[in-house]
Amino acid sequence: MPTWDDVVAIGLTLPGVEESTSYRTPALKVAGKGFARLRTEAEGGLVLMCDLGEKAALLATGHPAFFTTPHYDGYGAILVDLDRMDREQLAELVESAWRLKAPAKLRAAHDAD
């Protein structure tokens, strides 16, 4: 089961990523824009940015790692229970979240590698 440290390790392989905070919790940002955030222990889960179509598709899979709350309804972010997520799928989701926020120049540089 992955941890926040795994999320950070995955994120730091992507261009322009920096560790930061958001809402007083650990976060990853690219070009000053957050794309991943660890929720408080009481809230639980990881927030990953995504478009609404991807969010709906992830929730529709019924996979127990994906959830939302009323606060995130209608918002482009999926909540992920890291205890129920495998690292490979997490890496895909982190990169997808990064792509939503990364400037075109960084995306192009990453794709060229």
WOMO-V221653 format. One record per residue. N is the residue number from 1. SS is DSSP state (helix for helix, strand for strand, loop for the rest). Layout:
BEGIN
N,SS + N,SS
END
This chain:
BEGIN
1,loop + 2,loop + 3,loop + 4,helix + 5,helix + 6,helix + 7,helix + 8,helix + 9,helix + 10,helix + 11,helix + 12,loop + 13,loop + 14,loop + 15,loop + 16,loop + 17,strand + 18,strand + 19,strand + 20,strand + 21,strand + 22,strand + 23,loop + 24,loop + 25,strand + 26,strand + 27,strand + 28,strand + 29,strand + 30,strand + 31,loop + 32,loop + 33,strand + 34,strand + 35,strand + 36,strand + 37,strand + 38,strand + 39,loop + 40,loop + 41,loop + 42,loop + 43,loop + 44,loop + 45,loop + 46,strand + 47,strand + 48,strand + 49,strand + 50,loop + 51,loop + 52,helix + 53,helix + 54,helix + 55,helix + 56,helix + 57,helix + 58,helix + 59,helix + 60,helix + 61,loop + 62,loop + 63,loop + 64,loop + 65,loop + 66,strand + 67,strand + 68,loop + 69,loop + 70,helix + 71,helix + 72,helix + 73,loop + 74,loop + 75,loop + 76,loop + 77,strand + 78,strand + 79,strand + 80,strand + 81,loop + 82,helix + 83,helix + 84,helix + 85,loop + 86,loop + 87,helix + 88,helix + 89,helix + 90,helix + 91,helix + 92,helix + 93,helix + 94,helix + 95,helix + 96,helix + 97,helix + 98,helix + 99,helix + 100,helix + 101,helix + 102,loop + 103,loop + 104,helix + 105,helix + 106,helix + 107,helix + 108,helix + 109,helix + 110,helix + 111,helix + 112,helix + 113,loop
END
